[in-house]
């Protein structure tokens, strides 16, 4: 990076930290540390909700996801607006009326302590693991920029985040997220503008969209039907997004403390609802825009030579391995194809502009053929990286956008975009660690500790729990390197293993008043979780074919089914014989 990039990066990050510390003054008790004294207006609630979702993974991995798989990932969010409406009608009023610190407190009032403990434990497990993956995302940046060992960068990034989170609590998180999102949106807009601006002079924005569309990257809507049959293993399609995405969003925003804790900071029920509803309106267009940048980056690399593999550290491993000679041959062929693609794509856009349909179709056929050959060479390089002889990581999805930024954007903008990825990381991870600490303190420590503690004591203990969870997340990040997915997909797969079951417990609590026995719901949740894990394992083994989003409704309906069944069996057992 240039000196200007470093100045912009350091000044931006230090300004955010200073602003957060300035705004973090609050009462030294649980109400102040975790809920900002319930004083936030809906605008700050909205920005805090969005900032908690929009981690570094969103801005680092999503463009790469679009580059490799197209924009169909946006369908994952189609169920979110409807989920926001349901949460505003049924969930939020109960939380606000009871003035809970965590969502799981309600379950003890409704059922019993062990049901609350189980549900809170499932939240802590999945949120702790997914936050560890989120810590890994900014570590990738440091590792790539400075060729540092990824394990050291995990410790460095995690340490910064722990200090940041411990210092201010929920209020610092909310106020810094406000400023972060302004900078993030400005930077991503500039990135999208620069991608188009760096295309050849005669290639317009619509031309760029046409190229990416014809190459299969603007596949925003996919039905999931192939040869007249629905493909249940298809990860992202309209039906899985509307149904599976709805249940995932309902659980994430309605029962995950990292989000519930954001809108519990609102000063009234109305402010909470407004923040959530506005999030439902903004999230899909926002994600669409981020994925579109990835599709435009793909177009850019049709006119310019793309790396055969976007993680330079892994390329060096290949160049020093037993495959170095074979890789050199593949690299040479890949470069030749790239030069040929550049000529063909220019001919294609010229034919399209001149409305020469015959030449346009011929150029497109050749371009698609060249892209397939390039993809096969990339796949060969990835397969070598995954061998025992090399011991590398054959997935470079998370590096695509970062490599484009560093290689092609002008000085100053590189520093700003890298600062954006850091800011997104800090905002989302700080909120997650804050929620992990609050759930541990409220759902476990306060319930099981027999020692009488003042508000000041609980405030100090909460900071120690924040430290402990920060360390846990760093440890998880250490094992994330060869995860095998794009980070954004990995986080959502992990969430789907638990979110459906957690949601199912709350659905029984809200809508099935006939079920009052906590034992029924507790064992119903355990059986449903075993069902979800079994389906996931069988899918991984190739016995089932099912996209991960379907795990969410399976978990939710599993809890409902097992709870109703167990409730009926107990009722029959307890009823006197006639």
Long-range contacts (C-beta under 8 A, 24 or more apart in sequence): 1-145, 1-406, 1-411, 1-414, 1-415, 1-418, 2-411, 2-412, 2-414, 2-415, 4-411, 4-412, 4-415, 5-411, 5-412, 5-414, 5-415, 5-418, 6-415, 7-415, 8-412, 8-415, 8-416, 8-419, 9-415, 9-416, 9-418, 9-419, 9-422, 12-183, 12-415, 12-416, 12-419, 12-423, 13-419, 13-422, 13-423, 15-179, 16-176, 16-179, 16-180, 16-423, 16-426, 17-164, 17-176, 19-175, 19-176, 19-179, 20-164, 20-167, 20-168, 20-172, 20-173, 20-175, 20-176, 21-167, 21-168, 21-172, 23-168, 23-171, 23-172, 23-175, 23-176, 24-167, 24-168, 24-169, 24-171, 24-172, 24-175, 25-171, 26-169, 26-171, 27-455, 28-455, 28-456, 28-459, 29-455, 29-456, 29-458, 29-459, 30-101, 30-438, 30-441, 30-442, 30-455, 30-458, 30-459, 30-462, 31-101, 32-169, 32-171, 32-459, 33-169, 33-170, 33-459, 33-462, 33-463, 34-101, 34-169, 34-170, 34-261, 34-434, 34-437, 34-438, 34-441, 34-442, 34-462, 35-101, 35-170, 35-261, 35-264, 35-265, 36-169, 36-170, 36-171, 36-174, 36-265, 37-171, 38-99, 38-264, 38-265, 38-266, 38-267, 39-265, 39-267, 40-174, 40-265, 40-266, 40-267, 40-271, 41-266, 41-267, 41-271, 42-266, 42-270, 42-271, 42-272, 42-273, 42-274, 42-275, 42-278, 43-275, 44-174, 44-175, 44-178, 44-265, 44-275, 45-174, 45-262, 45-263, 45-265, 45-266, 45-271, 45-272, 45-274, 45-275, 45-276, 46-274, 46-275, 46-278, 46-279, 46-282, 47-174, 47-177, 47-178, 47-181, 48-173, 48-174, 48-177, 48-178, 48-262, 48-265, 48-275, 48-431, 49-253, 49-259, 49-262, 49-263, 49-275, 49-276, 49-279, 50-177, 50-181, 50-279, 50-282, 50-283, 50-286, 51-173, 51-177, 51-178, 51-180, 51-181, 51-424, 51-427, 51-428, 51-431, 52-177, 52-258, 52-259, 52-262, 52-427, 52-428, 52-431, 52-432, 53-259, 53-283, 53-428, 54-181, 54-184, 54-286, 54-424, 54-427, 54-428, 55-134, 55-137, 55-424, 55-425, 55-427, 55-428, 55-429, 55-491, 56-134, 56-137, 56-138, 56-141, 56-421, 56-422, 56-424, 56-425, 56-428, 57-133, 57-134, 57-137, 57-487, 57-488, 57-491, 58-287, 58-290, 58-424, 58-488, 59-184, 59-188, 59-290, 59-401, 59-420, 59-421, 59-424, 60-137, 60-140, 60-141, 60-398, 60-401, 60-402, 60-421, 60-487, 61-137, 61-397, 61-398, 61-486, 61-487, 61-488, 61-489, 62-287, 62-290, 62-291, 62-294, 62-488, 63-290, 63-291, 63-293, 63-294, 63-297, 63-400, 63-401, 64-294, 64-310, 64-396, 64-397, 64-398, 64-399, 64-400, 64-401, 64-486, 65-291, 65-294, 65-397, 65-486, 65-488, 65-489, 66-217, 66-291, 66-292, 66-293, 66-294, 66-295, 66-297, 66-298, 67-217, 67-294, 67-295, 67-297, 67-298, 67-397, 67-400, 67-401, 68-397, 68-400, 68-486, 69-236, 70-216, 70-217, 70-218, 70-219, 70-295, 71-217, 71-218, 71-219, 71-220, 71-288, 71-291, 71-292, 71-294, 71-295, 72-219, 72-220, 72-221, 72-222, 72-236, 72-237, 73-236, 73-287, 73-291, 73-488, 74-220, 74-284, 74-287, 74-288, 74-291, 75-220, 75-221, 75-222, 75-236, 75-237, 75-238, 75-240, 75-241, 75-242, 75-245, 76-236, 76-240, 76-241, 76-245, 76-492, 76-549, 77-241, 77-245, 77-249, 77-283, 77-284, 77-287, 78-238, 78-241, 78-242, 78-245, 78-284, 79-241, 79-242, 79-243, 79-244, 79-245, 79-246, 79-247, 79-248, 79-249, 79-250, 80-245, 80-246, 80-249, 80-253, 80-280, 80-283, 80-284, 81-280, 81-281, 81-283, 81-284, 82-242, 82-246, 82-280, 83-246, 83-249, 83-250, 83-253, 83-254, 83-280, 84-249, 84-253, 84-276, 84-277, 84-279, 84-280, 85-277, 85-280, 86-250, 86-254, 87-250, 87-253, 87-254, 87-276, 88-272, 88-273, 88-276, 88-277, 90-510, 91-254, 91-255, 91-506, 91-510, 92-263, 92-269, 92-272, 92-273, 92-276, 93-269, 94-510, 95-260, 95-264, 96-264, 96-268, 96-269, 96-272, 100-264, 101-264, 101-438, 101-442, 102-257, 102-260, 102-261, 102-438, 102-439, 102-442, 102-443, 103-254, 103-255, 103-256, 103-257, 103-260, 103-506, 104-257, 104-439, 104-443, 105-442, 105-443, 106-509, 107-505, 107-506, 107-509, 110-509, 111-509, 111-516, 111-517, 111-518, 111-521, 111-522, 112-518, 112-519, 112-522, 113-447, 113-518, 114-518, 114-522, 115-505, 115-518, 115-521, 115-522, 115-525, 116-443, 117-443, 117-444, 117-447, 118-522, 118-525, 118-526, 119-255, 119-502, 119-505, 119-525, 120-439, 120-443, 120-444, 122-498, 122-501, 122-502, 122-525, 122-529, 123-255, 123-256, 123-257, 123-439, 123-498, 123-502, 124-436, 124-439, 124-440, 125-498, 126-494, 126-495, 126-497, 126-498, 126-499, 127-256, 127-257, 127-258, 127-432, 127-435, 127-436, 128-436, 128-469, 128-472, 128-473, 128-476, 129-476, 129-494, 130-432, 130-491, 130-494, 130-495, 131-429, 131-432, 131-433, 131-436, 131-469, 131-473, 131-476, 132-472, 132-473, 132-474, 132-475, 132-476, 132-477, 132-479, 132-480, 133-476, 133-477, 133-480, 133-483, 133-487, 133-490, 133-491, 133-494, 134-425, 134-428, 134-429, 134-432, 134-473, 134-487, 134-491, 135-161, 135-425, 135-429, 135-473, 135-474, 135-476, 135-477, 136-477, 136-480, 136-481, 136-487, 137-398, 137-421, 137-425, 137-487, 138-421, 138-422, 138-425, 139-477, 140-398, 140-399, 140-402, 141-402, 141-418, 141-421, 141-422, 143-313, 144-311, 144-312, 144-313, 144-399, 144-402, 144-403, 144-406, 145-406, 145-418, 147-313, 150-481, 151-478, 154-474, 154-477, 154-478, 155-474, 157-425, 158-470, 158-471, 158-473, 158-474, 158-477, 159-474, 160-426, 161-425, 161-426, 161-429, 161-430, 161-433, 161-470, 161-473, 162-433, 162-466, 162-467, 162-470, 162-471, 164-426, 164-430, 165-429, 165-430, 165-433, 165-434, 165-466, 165-470, 166-463, 166-466, 166-467, 166-470, 169-434, 169-462, 170-261, 170-265, 170-431, 170-434, 171-265, 172-430, 173-427, 173-430, 173-431, 173-434, 174-262, 174-265, 176-426, 176-427, 176-430, 177-427, 177-431, 180-423, 180-424, 180-426, 180-427, 181-427, 183-416, 183-419, 183-420, 183-423, 184-420, 184-423, 184-424, 187-413, 187-416, 187-417, 187-419, 187-420, 188-289, 188-290, 188-293, 188-420, 190-413, 190-416, 190-417, 191-293, 191-405, 191-409, 191-413, 191-417, 192-289, 192-292, 192-293, 192-296, 194-409, 194-410, 194-413, 195-293, 195-296, 195-297, 195-299, 195-300, 195-404, 196-296, 198-300, 198-408, 199-299, 199-300, 199-303, 200-303, 200-346, 202-349, 202-350, 202-353, 203-303, 203-349, 207-349, 207-352, 207-353, 208-296, 208-299, 208-300, 209-295, 209-296, 209-299, 210-349, 210-352, 211-299, 211-302, 211-345, 211-348, 211-349, 212-295, 212-296, 212-298, 212-299, 214-364, 214-367, 214-368, 215-298, 215-299, 215-302, 215-367, 215-368, 215-371, 217-294, 217-295, 217-298, 217-299, 218-295, 220-288, 231-545, 232-545, 232-546, 232-547, 232-550, 233-539, 233-545, 233-546, 233-547, 234-547, 235-489, 235-547, 235-548, 235-549, 236-547, 236-549, 237-547, 240-547, 240-549, 240-550, 241-549, 243-549, 243-550, 243-553, 244-496, 244-547, 244-549, 244-550, 244-551, 244-552, 244-553, 245-549, 247-499, 247-500, 247-503, 247-552, 247-553, 247-556, 248-492, 248-495, 248-496, 248-499, 248-500, 248-549, 248-552, 250-503, 251-499, 251-500, 251-502, 251-503, 251-506, 251-552, 251-556, 252-495, 252-499, 253-279, 254-503, 254-506, 255-499, 255-502, 255-503, 255-505, 255-506, 256-435, 256-499, 256-502, 257-435, 257-436, 257-438, 257-439, 258-431, 258-432, 258-434, 258-435, 258-436, 260-435, 261-431, 261-434, 261-435, 261-438, 262-431, 293-401, 294-400, 294-401, 297-400, 297-401, 297-404, 300-404, 300-408, 301-404, 302-341, 302-342, 302-345, 302-367, 303-342, 303-345, 303-346, 304-342, 304-408, 305-335, 305-338, 305-339, 305-342, 306-338, 307-403, 308-334, 308-377, 308-378, 308-381, 309-378, 309-381, 309-382, 309-385, 309-396, 310-396, 310-399, 310-400, 310-402, 310-403, 311-393, 311-396, 311-399, 311-403, 312-403, 314-385, 314-392, 314-393, 314-394, 314-396, 317-385, 317-390, 317-391, 317-392, 318-381, 318-384, 318-385, 318-390, 318-392, 321-384, 321-389, 321-390, 322-389, 322-390, 323-384, 323-387, 323-389, 323-390, 326-384, 327-381, 327-384, 330-377, 330-380, 330-381, 333-377, 334-374, 334-377, 334-378, 337-370, 337-373, 337-374, 337-377, 338-374, 340-370, 341-367, 341-370, 341-371, 341-374, 344-370, 393-481, 393-482, 395-483, 395-484, 395-485, 395-486, 397-485, 397-486, 398-486, 398-487, 429-473, 433-466, 433-469, 433-470, 433-473, 434-466, 436-465, 436-466, 436-469, 437-462, 437-463, 437-465, 437-466, 437-469, 438-462, 440-465, 440-468, 440-469, 441-465, 492-548, 492-549, 493-548, 496-548, 496-549, 496-551, 496-552, 496-555, 497-532, 497-533, 497-536, 497-551, 498-529, 498-532, 498-555, 499-552, 499-555, 500-528, 500-532, 500-551, 500-552, 500-553, 500-554, 500-555, 500-556, 500-558, 500-559, 501-525, 501-528, 501-529, 501-532, 501-555, 501-556, 501-558, 501-559, 502-555, 503-552, 503-555, 503-556, 503-559, 504-528, 504-555, 504-556, 504-557, 504-558, 504-559, 504-560, 504-563, 505-559, 507-556, 507-559, 507-560, 508-559, 508-560, 508-563, 512-560, 512-563, 512-564, 514-567, 515-563, 515-564, 515-567, 517-567, 517-570, 519-566, 519-570, 520-563, 520-566, 520-567, 520-570, 521-559, 521-563, 523-562, 523-566, 524-558, 524-559, 524-560, 524-561, 524-562, 524-563, 524-565, 524-566, 525-559, 525-562, 527-558, 527-562, 528-555, 528-558, 528-559, 528-561, 528-562, 529-555, 531-555, 531-558, 532-558
